[in-house]
Amino acid sequence: MSPELLTDTSRTMRALVLHGKEDLRFERRDVLRPGPGEVRVEIGSVGVCGSDKHFYLEGRASSDIVSEPLVLGHEFGGRIVEVGPGGDEARVGQRVSVEPLMADPLSPQARRGSYNLDPGQRFFGVPGTDGALQQYLNVPAENAFDIPDSMSDDAAAMVETISVSLNGVRKAGVSAGSRILITGGGPIGLFAAQLAFLQGASRVVLVEPQSERRAKAASFGCEVSADLASVDELFDAVIECTGVGVVRHDSCLKVAPGGRAIFIGVGAQDASIPMPAIIEREVSVQGVMRYAFTWPTVIDAVATGRIDADSLVSRTLPFDRAIEAWTVPLTTEVKTMIHVNR
């Protein structure tokens, strides 16, 4: 059965739709009632991710290719305004942060606890599943995590970003006394730095060419450098967040024997790494694919002030001006947020 149209006066809504490279358009779309197991979320803030920029500029991000109109937006939260048949009516009005990853719970990967590796997963805001740059979105009720009123809409959206960083820090094996190198001072790198300290790292060095991002990293306790070549020591783990080929290659040379190289940034489809250093030092190389079971942990860390999310927001845009997130570059940008229903 097709989703039911609303019968009240809010039958249509605005959506920002990507039709191809550098072709974003506002459109009117039908508002659909949530189905069983779903809730309808009135969207609050939506974060603009690097992958969103790749979709706009290149028509693809990693292996995902835009072949039909797509609503972007996978970093988001909002307020539940309707529940599907049989749903908990008490949740109406609750503010939430939404996990955009939807895996098959019966897949072999989900059964072993790695639902982020399910090859059949759906993901809001990537080809095949419209995202949150629209006024309302129906989401699985179990993907909508309650947040306290003390948590901002922007922070609710950034739970997704922090979750990626948390997965990387976990794979890096950060513990008391760890020495960590992070390449890239965007949101992923800055959140990874904060999380590394929370896990007990004694030193975090962050490499980033943009001075404003270095200053932000320093405010979190990082030692900073503008150039990887000037970092002349080895680390227990490197967390590579740029996706830049030469940075990925050279960061591997900064890993101590028996250490780990963690790749979060995607970049080009093919990449080079220094195999003699990898083999002779027995460096473990690990990719990071999204996250699994992170939302409650991250919400608690943000709500209790152990992670600073809000200070990373460098620009906010009303929905009417959302296209500027792609067409008007901000040289000091860390994170741009779009306020959809304000």
C-alpha positions as CSV (number, residue, x, y, z in Angstrom):
1,M,0.0,0.0,0.0
2,S,1.3,3.5,-0.9
3,P,1.9,5.9,2.0
4,E,-1.2,8.0,2.7
5,L,-1.3,11.7,1.9
6,L,-2.1,14.0,4.7
7,T,-5.7,15.2,4.7
8,D,-5.1,18.5,6.6
9,T,-3.9,21.8,5.2
10,S,-0.2,20.8,5.4
11,R,-0.5,18.5,2.4
12,T,2.6,19.8,0.6
13,M,6.0,20.9,1.8
14,R,9.2,22.5,0.4
15,A,12.2,20.3,-0.5
16,L,15.6,21.1,-1.9
17,V,16.2,18.5,-4.7
18,L,19.5,17.7,-6.5
19,H,18.8,16.9,-10.1
20,G,22.4,16.5,-11.3
21,K,25.8,18.2,-11.0
22,E,25.4,21.8,-9.8
23,D,21.6,21.6,-10.2
24,L,19.8,22.2,-6.9
25,R,16.1,23.2,-7.1
26,F,13.4,24.0,-4.5
27,E,10.2,22.0,-5.2
28,R,6.9,21.3,-3.6
29,R,6.4,17.7,-2.5
30,D,3.5,15.8,-0.9
31,V,3.7,15.2,2.8
32,L,3.0,11.5,3.5
33,R,1.7,10.0,6.7
34,P,4.1,7.7,8.5
35,G,3.6,4.0,8.1
36,P,3.7,1.3,10.8
37,G,6.9,1.6,12.7
38,E,7.6,5.1,11.5
39,V,7.4,8.6,12.9
40,R,7.1,11.9,11.0
41,V,9.8,14.3,12.0
42,E,9.6,18.1,11.5
43,I,13.2,18.8,10.4
44,G,15.2,21.2,12.6
45,S,18.8,21.5,11.6
46,V,20.6,19.7,8.7
47,G,24.4,19.7,8.6
48,V,26.2,19.9,5.2
49,C,28.7,17.1,4.9
50,G,31.7,16.8,2.5
51,S,29.8,14.0,0.7
52,D,26.9,16.4,0.1
53,K,29.4,18.8,-1.6
54,H,30.8,15.9,-3.7
55,F,27.3,15.0,-4.8
56,Y,26.6,18.5,-5.9
57,L,30.0,19.2,-7.6
58,E,30.7,15.7,-9.1
59,G,27.4,13.8,-9.1
60,R,28.9,11.1,-6.9
61,A,30.4,10.5,-3.5
62,S,32.6,7.4,-3.2
63,S,30.7,4.6,-4.9
64,D,27.3,6.4,-4.7
65,I,26.3,8.0,-8.0
66,V,23.3,10.4,-8.5
67,S,21.2,9.0,-11.3
68,E,17.8,10.5,-10.4
69,P,16.6,13.5,-8.4
70,L,17.7,13.3,-4.8
71,V,17.0,15.2,-1.6
72,L,20.3,15.5,0.3
73,G,20.8,15.6,4.0
74,H,21.9,12.8,6.3
75,E,23.0,14.8,9.4
76,F,19.7,15.9,11.0
77,G,17.3,16.0,13.9
78,G,14.0,17.6,14.6
79,R,10.7,17.1,16.4
80,I,8.3,14.2,16.1
81,V,4.9,15.5,14.9
82,E,3.1,12.2,14.1
83,V,3.5,8.5,14.7
84,G,2.5,5.7,12.5
85,P,-0.4,3.3,13.2
86,G,0.2,1.5,16.5
87,G,3.0,3.9,17.4
88,D,3.6,5.5,20.8
89,E,1.5,8.7,20.8
90,A,3.5,9.9,23.8
91,R,6.4,10.6,21.5
92,V,4.6,13.4,19.6
93,G,6.4,16.6,20.5
94,Q,9.7,14.8,21.5
95,R,12.9,16.3,20.0
96,V,15.1,13.7,18.4
97,S,18.4,13.1,16.6
98,V,18.0,10.7,13.7
99,E,20.4,7.9,12.8
100,P,20.2,7.8,8.9
101,L,21.5,4.3,8.5
102,M,18.8,1.6,7.9
103,A,20.1,-1.9,7.7
104,D,18.4,-5.3,7.3
105,P,18.4,-6.6,10.9
106,L,18.5,-10.2,9.5
107,S,21.6,-9.6,7.3
108,P,24.7,-11.6,8.3
109,Q,26.5,-8.3,9.1
110,A,23.8,-7.0,11.4
111,R,23.5,-10.4,13.1
112,R,27.2,-10.1,14.1
113,G,26.8,-6.5,15.3
114,S,28.2,-4.8,12.2
115,Y,25.0,-3.5,10.7
116,N,27.0,-0.6,9.1
117,L,28.6,-3.2,6.8
118,D,25.3,-4.5,5.5
119,P,25.6,-4.1,1.7
120,G,21.9,-3.7,1.3
121,Q,21.6,-0.9,3.8
122,R,19.6,2.3,3.0
123,F,20.9,5.7,4.1
124,F,19.0,8.9,4.1
125,G,20.4,11.5,1.7
126,V,22.3,9.2,-0.6
127,P,21.1,7.8,-3.9
128,G,18.0,5.6,-3.4
129,T,16.7,7.3,-0.3
130,D,15.7,11.0,0.0
131,G,17.2,12.9,3.0
132,A,16.3,15.7,5.3
133,L,16.5,18.9,3.2
134,Q,12.7,19.0,3.2
135,Q,10.3,20.2,5.9
136,Y,9.2,16.7,7.0
137,L,10.6,13.2,6.7
138,N,9.2,9.9,7.8
139,V,11.9,7.8,9.6
140,P,11.9,4.4,11.4
141,A,10.8,5.1,15.0
142,E,13.8,3.1,16.3
143,N,16.2,5.5,14.4
144,A,14.8,8.6,16.1
145,F,16.7,9.0,19.4
146,D,15.3,11.3,22.1
147,I,17.4,14.3,23.1
148,P,17.1,16.6,26.1
149,D,15.9,20.2,25.6
150,S,19.3,21.4,26.7
151,M,20.7,20.1,23.4
152,S,20.6,22.4,20.4
153,D,19.1,21.5,17.0
154,D,22.6,21.9,15.5
155,A,24.1,19.5,18.0
156,A,21.3,17.0,17.3
157,A,22.3,17.0,13.7
158,M,26.0,16.6,14.5
159,V,25.5,13.4,16.4
160,E,25.9,11.8,13.0
161,T,29.3,13.4,12.4
162,I,30.5,12.6,15.9
163,S,29.5,9.0,15.4
164,V,31.8,8.7,12.4
165,S,34.6,10.1,14.5
166,L,33.8,7.8,17.4
167,N,34.0,4.8,15.1
168,G,37.4,5.9,13.9
169,V,38.7,6.5,17.5
170,R,37.5,3.1,18.6
171,K,39.2,1.4,15.6
172,A,42.4,3.3,16.5
173,G,42.4,1.6,19.9
174,V,42.9,4.8,21.8
175,S,43.5,4.3,25.5
176,A,45.3,5.8,28.4
177,G,48.6,7.3,27.3
178,S,48.0,6.9,23.5
179,R,49.8,9.3,21.2
180,I,47.5,10.1,18.3
181,L,48.0,12.0,15.0
182,I,45.0,13.3,13.2
183,T,45.2,14.6,9.6
184,G,42.5,17.1,8.8
185,G,40.8,19.6,11.0
186,G,37.3,19.5,9.6
187,P,34.4,18.4,11.8
188,I,35.4,14.7,11.7
189,G,39.0,15.5,12.8
190,L,38.0,18.0,15.5
191,F,35.5,15.6,17.0
192,A,38.0,12.7,16.8
193,A,40.5,14.9,18.7
194,Q,38.0,15.5,21.5
195,L,37.0,11.9,21.6
196,A,40.7,10.8,21.7
197,F,41.2,12.9,24.8
198,L,38.1,11.4,26.4
199,Q,39.5,7.9,25.8
200,G,42.7,8.9,27.6
201,A,45.1,10.0,24.9
202,S,48.1,11.8,26.4
203,R,48.9,13.7,23.2
204,V,46.9,14.5,20.1
205,V,48.7,16.3,17.2
206,L,46.4,17.6,14.5
207,V,47.6,18.7,11.1
208,E,45.4,21.2,9.2
209,P,46.4,24.0,6.8
210,Q,43.5,26.4,7.7
211,S,44.5,28.6,10.6
212,E,41.0,28.9,12.1
213,R,40.6,25.1,12.3
214,R,44.1,24.8,13.9
215,A,43.0,27.4,16.5
216,K,39.9,25.4,17.3
217,A,42.0,22.2,17.6
218,A,44.4,24.0,19.9
219,S,41.4,25.1,22.1
220,F,40.6,21.4,22.6
221,G,44.2,20.7,23.8
222,C,45.8,19.5,20.6
223,E,49.3,20.3,19.4
224,V,48.8,21.7,15.9
225,S,50.8,21.9,12.6
226,A,50.0,23.3,9.2
227,D,52.1,20.7,7.4
228,L,52.5,17.0,7.9
229,A,56.1,17.1,6.7
230,S,56.9,19.2,9.8
231,V,55.7,16.4,12.1
232,D,58.9,14.4,12.9
233,E,57.8,11.6,15.2
234,L,55.9,8.4,15.3
235,F,52.4,7.8,16.8
236,D,50.5,4.8,18.2
237,A,47.7,5.6,15.6
238,V,47.0,8.0,12.8
239,I,43.4,8.9,12.0
240,E,43.3,10.2,8.4
241,C,40.3,12.4,7.8
242,T,41.2,14.3,4.6
243,G,41.0,11.7,1.8
244,V,43.9,13.5,0.1
245,G,46.1,10.9,-1.6
246,V,49.5,12.3,-0.6
247,V,48.3,12.9,3.0
248,R,47.0,9.4,3.2
249,H,50.3,8.0,1.9
250,D,52.6,10.2,4.1
251,S,50.5,9.7,7.2
252,C,51.3,6.0,7.1
253,L,54.9,6.9,7.6
254,K,54.1,8.5,10.9
255,V,52.8,5.3,12.5
256,A,55.0,3.6,15.1
257,P,55.8,-0.1,14.8
258,G,52.7,-2.2,15.7
259,G,50.5,0.9,15.3
260,R,47.4,1.6,13.4
261,A,46.5,3.7,10.3
262,I,42.8,4.5,10.3
263,F,41.3,5.9,7.1
264,I,38.1,8.0,7.4
265,G,38.5,10.4,4.5
266,V,37.5,8.8,1.2
267,G,38.9,11.0,-1.6
268,A,39.8,9.4,-4.9
269,Q,38.7,6.0,-5.9
270,D,42.2,4.6,-5.8
271,A,45.0,5.4,-3.4
272,S,48.6,4.6,-2.7
273,I,50.2,3.7,0.6
274,P,53.9,3.0,1.5
275,M,53.9,-0.8,1.6
276,P,57.5,-1.2,3.0
277,A,56.6,0.9,6.1
278,I,53.3,-1.0,6.4
279,I,54.9,-4.4,6.3
280,E,58.2,-3.8,8.1
281,R,56.4,-2.0,11.0
282,E,53.4,-4.4,11.0
283,V,51.0,-1.4,10.7
284,S,47.4,-2.3,10.8
285,V,45.3,-0.5,8.2
286,Q,41.6,0.0,8.9
287,G,38.9,1.7,7.0
288,V,35.9,3.4,8.7
289,M,32.4,2.8,7.3
290,R,29.9,5.0,9.0
291,Y,29.1,3.6,12.6
292,A,27.1,1.2,14.6
293,F,25.5,1.5,18.0
294,T,26.8,5.1,18.7
295,W,23.8,7.3,19.1
296,P,23.1,6.9,22.9
297,T,26.8,7.3,23.7
298,V,27.2,10.4,21.6
299,I,24.0,12.1,22.8
300,D,25.1,11.6,26.4
301,A,28.6,13.0,25.7
302,V,27.2,16.1,24.1
303,A,24.4,16.6,26.6
304,T,26.8,16.4,29.5
305,G,29.2,18.8,27.9
306,R,32.1,16.3,27.4
307,I,31.9,16.9,23.6
308,D,31.6,20.5,22.3
309,A,29.6,20.4,19.1
310,D,28.0,23.9,18.9
311,S,31.3,25.8,18.7
312,L,32.1,24.0,15.4
313,V,29.2,25.7,13.6
314,S,30.8,28.4,11.5
315,R,27.7,29.3,9.4
316,T,23.9,28.9,9.7
317,L,21.6,29.4,6.8
318,P,17.8,29.6,6.6
319,F,16.1,27.2,4.3
320,D,15.5,29.9,1.7
321,R,19.2,30.4,1.3
322,A,20.3,26.8,1.7
323,I,21.8,26.6,-1.8
324,E,24.5,29.0,-0.7
325,A,26.0,26.2,1.3
326,W,27.2,24.9,-2.1
327,T,27.5,28.1,-4.2
328,V,29.0,30.5,-1.7
329,P,32.2,29.0,-0.3
330,L,33.2,30.1,3.2
331,T,37.0,30.2,3.6
332,T,36.8,29.8,7.4
333,E,34.2,27.0,7.3
334,V,34.2,24.2,9.7
335,K,30.5,23.2,9.7
336,T,27.5,24.8,7.9
337,M,24.1,24.2,9.2
338,I,20.8,24.7,7.4
339,H,17.7,25.6,9.6
340,V,14.8,24.0,7.6
341,N,11.7,25.0,9.6
342,R,12.8,28.3,11.2
